[in-house]
């Protein structure tokens, strides 16, 4: 679906949601059922954002980019 754009592999933990923050780094936020977790920056690589694209961490742990249809 999307193409891999990062070289850094992110190790994912259960109970966290991974996303690309406003500062262009990957962040992990605890899900509702993870009461003891804290928000933390997990990626050291800065990602260049493009307008009309969505960014996500795939199952292998790399940041991928997918073009949105209606953007």
N, C-alpha and C positions, 0 to 999 in steps of 0.2 A: 504494500500500500504506500508507504513512505520510504524515503531514502535516508540512509544513515549519514549524519553530518558531523558526528563527534568521534574523537579518537580515544577518549577516556571511557572506560567501562565502570559503571556504577553498580555497586553491590546492593541489592535490594533486600529490605527486611520486611517481615510480616507486620501488619498493623500501621503502615505508613503510606501516604499518598505522595507520589513524586510528580513535580511540575517544574516548569521553567519560570523563574520569578521575573519581576520587573527589572532587576539588575542583570539579567541574562545568565544567571548561574542556576544550577539545578538545586532545588530545595526539597526537603522531606517534611511533611506535616503529619502528625498523628491522626489516625481516624478516630471516630467517636468511641469505638470500643477499646481503644488503646489509651487508658486513663493516665498512665505514668510517662508517656512520651512527651517530648518537647520538639518544637520546630527547629530544624538545623539545616545548614548549607552542606550539601554532600558532594557537589561537583566543584572542581577547581578550574575547569575550562569554561571560558566565556564564549557563548554562542551568539553569532550575528543573526539577528531576527530580520525577516522579510515580511512585508505587508501581504496579507492574504494567505498566510501559512499558519498551520497549527503544529506545535511541537510537543513531543511526548517521549517517554522513556520506554523502549521496547522490552520484550521479554528477555533479550540477551543482555540488557543493561546499557545500551547505547542510546543517545538522543537522536530521534528521527524527525524528519520534516515532511508534512503532507500538505498539499495544496487544498484549500477549502473551495467548495463549489461556488458559493454565492458571495465571495469576498471581492 
